[in-house]
């Protein structure tokens, strides 16, 4: 009879161990599933924040590109040159002198030197 009781005790102990092991496994699975869902939720919140930041940066980039186009407009630059820097646009063509020889250049230099004007002669040595 003792053998039956010891076998029964061993079965009860073994059954309890399997039961506790099974409960531990189930609790572990539930815990891991909750941890996974929590982590996914955090990642989704971060992703939404990053999407909003991306939309904001794209909007800012478009605004800055528009601002650059406006600032580099040639008409705007000309207006600033005239109003703030007192520059004027020279619309008349400048005469170009073509001298065939050095003597002709000297005659012109003498003619203008009498009137106290100086000539800027490019390329003459």
C-alpha positions as CSV (number, residue, x, y, z in Angstrom):
1,X,0.0,0.0,0.0
2,X,2.9,2.3,0.7
3,X,4.1,1.8,-2.8
4,X,0.7,3.0,-4.2
5,X,0.8,6.0,-1.9
6,X,4.4,6.9,-3.0
7,X,3.4,6.5,-6.6
8,X,0.4,8.6,-6.1
9,X,2.4,11.3,-4.3
10,X,5.0,11.2,-7.1
11,X,2.2,11.7,-9.6
12,X,0.7,14.5,-7.6
13,X,4.1,16.2,-7.3
14,X,4.8,15.7,-11.0
15,X,1.3,16.9,-11.9
16,X,1.8,20.0,-9.8
17,X,5.2,20.7,-11.4
18,X,3.7,20.4,-14.9
19,X,0.8,22.6,-13.8
20,X,3.2,25.3,-12.4
21,X,5.4,25.0,-15.5
22,X,2.3,25.3,-17.7
23,X,1.1,28.4,-15.8
24,X,4.6,29.9,-16.0
25,X,4.8,29.4,-19.7
26,X,1.3,30.9,-20.2
27,X,2.1,33.9,-18.0
28,X,5.4,34.4,-19.8
29,X,3.6,34.2,-23.2
30,X,1.0,36.8,-22.1
31,X,3.7,39.0,-20.7
32,X,5.8,38.9,-23.9
33,X,2.7,39.6,-26.0
34,X,1.9,42.6,-23.8
35,X,5.5,43.8,-24.0
36,X,5.4,43.4,-27.8
37,X,2.2,45.3,-28.1
38,X,3.5,48.1,-25.9
39,X,6.7,48.3,-28.0
40,X,4.7,48.4,-31.2
41,X,2.5,51.2,-29.8
42,X,5.6,53.3,-28.9
43,X,7.1,52.7,-32.3
44,X,3.8,53.8,-34.0
45,X,3.7,57.0,-31.9
46,X,7.3,57.7,-32.9
47,X,6.4,57.1,-36.5
48,X,3.5,59.5,-36.4
49,X,5.8,62.2,-34.8
50,X,8.4,61.7,-37.5
51,X,5.7,61.9,-40.2
52,X,4.5,65.2,-38.8
53,X,8.0,66.4,-38.6
54,X,8.7,65.4,-42.2
55,X,5.5,67.2,-43.4
56,X,6.6,70.3,-41.5
57,X,10.2,70.2,-43.0
58,X,8.8,69.7,-46.5
59,X,6.6,72.7,-46.0
60,X,9.5,74.7,-44.7
61,X,11.7,73.6,-47.7
62,X,9.0,74.7,-50.2
63,X,8.7,78.1,-48.4
64,X,12.4,78.6,-48.5
65,X,12.7,77.7,-52.2
66,X,10.0,80.2,-52.9
67,X,11.8,82.8,-50.9
68,X,15.1,82.1,-52.8
69,X,13.3,82.5,-56.1
70,X,11.8,85.8,-55.0
71,X,15.1,87.1,-53.7
72,X,17.1,86.3,-56.8
73,X,14.6,87.9,-59.2
74,X,16.6,90.2,-61.5
75,X,13.9,92.9,-61.4
76,X,14.0,93.0,-57.6
77,X,17.8,93.2,-57.6
78,X,17.7,96.1,-60.1
79,X,15.2,97.9,-58.0
80,X,17.4,97.6,-54.9
81,X,20.4,98.8,-56.9
82,X,18.5,101.9,-58.1
83,X,16.8,102.8,-54.8
84,X,19.3,101.9,-52.1
85,X,22.6,102.1,-54.0
86,X,21.6,105.0,-56.3
87,X,22.8,103.1,-59.4
88,X,21.5,103.9,-62.8
89,X,21.3,101.7,-65.8
90,X,23.3,102.9,-68.7
91,X,21.2,102.3,-71.8
92,X,23.3,104.0,-74.4
93,X,25.9,102.1,-76.3
94,X,29.5,103.1,-75.8
95,X,31.7,103.9,-78.8
96,X,34.5,101.5,-79.6
97,X,37.7,102.9,-81.2
98,X,39.7,100.5,-83.4
99,X,43.2,101.8,-83.9
100,X,45.1,100.4,-86.7
101,X,48.5,101.7,-85.7
102,X,50.4,103.2,-82.8
103,X,50.7,106.7,-84.4
104,X,47.0,107.0,-84.6
105,X,46.8,106.2,-80.9
106,X,49.4,108.8,-80.0
107,X,47.5,111.5,-82.0
108,X,44.4,110.8,-80.0
109,X,46.3,110.8,-76.7
110,X,47.7,114.2,-77.5
111,X,44.3,115.5,-78.5
112,X,42.7,114.5,-75.3
113,X,45.7,115.3,-73.1
114,X,45.2,119.0,-73.9
115,X,41.7,118.8,-72.5
116,X,43.0,117.1,-69.3
117,X,41.3,113.9,-70.0
118,X,42.9,110.5,-69.7
119,X,42.5,107.5,-71.9
120,X,42.2,104.0,-70.6
121,X,43.9,102.0,-73.3
122,X,43.6,98.3,-72.8
123,X,46.2,96.0,-74.3
124,X,48.5,98.8,-75.4
125,X,52.1,98.4,-74.3
